[in-house]
Amino acid sequence: MSFTIISQAGCRYCRMALVHLQITDRGAKVYDIDDRPWLKTLMGQAGLKSVPQIYSPQGDHIGGFDELVEWKGYSQAGARSSK
């Protein structure tokens, strides 16, 4: 399983999120809202207005790039403290 990123062409934070996940994990599956217009509708129904929107391998909504970095910090700290 991998992370999922809802992205858009030209989005700097989308690219940063993908690079971050490629370095720290196994990468991510990327869905571009320009190629999949139904994603814009789905995001609107969920109250999401910006990209990237990032989901964990377990399907939990993380948020954008800043939330990913914060989530990864907590996730890794929790993994270290449980050893």
N, C-alpha and C positions, 0 to 999 in steps of 0.2 A: 504494500500500500504506500501511497505517496501523498504529499500535500496537493491541494487543488487551488489554482489561482484563476479568478475571473479577471481578465485583463483587457486592455485596449491598445491598439497601435499607438506608438508615440508616448506612452505613459512611462515616465521616468521611474516612479515608485514601483510599478509593475515589474520593470526590468530589474530593479534593485532587489525586490523580493525573490525573483527567480534566481538571480546570481547568489544571493544569501543562502537559499535552500540548496542550490547545487554545491556550494562549498561545505555547508554544515550537515546536509542530509543526502538523500538519494535524488534530489531534484523535485520536480512537481509536474503535474499535468496542468496545462494551460488552456483555458477556453477564452477566445477573443470575442468580445461582444459585437464587434463589427462583422464577424463571420457567422455569428449565431444571434440574430436579433431577438429571439425569444428570451435570451438571457436578460436583456434590458427590461422586458416585461416582468420577468420573475424577480429581478432585483427591485423594481418599483413596487411590486406587491409586498415585498419583504421590508420596504422602507429604506433600502440601500441606494445611495445616490452617487457613489464614487467608486473608482477602481484604484488599486486592486482590492478584491475581496478574497480573503484567504481562508481556507478550511484545512483543518488538521487531517491526518490520515484516518482518524476515527470519525470524521464528518462534523466535528465541532467548528462553529464559526469563530475565527480568530479576529478578523477585522482587516485593517490595512497594514502597510509596511511597518509603521511604528508599533502597532499592536503585536505584529509577528515577532519583532525583536524583543519586546517585553515578554511575550509568551514563551519564547525560546529560552530566555534567561531564567524564568521561573521554572520551566520544564526541566532544564538541565540542572538547576540548583536542587530541585526536588529529587532528581535521579541520583545526584551525588550524595544527598543527605540520607537516602534510604539504604545506602550500602554499608 
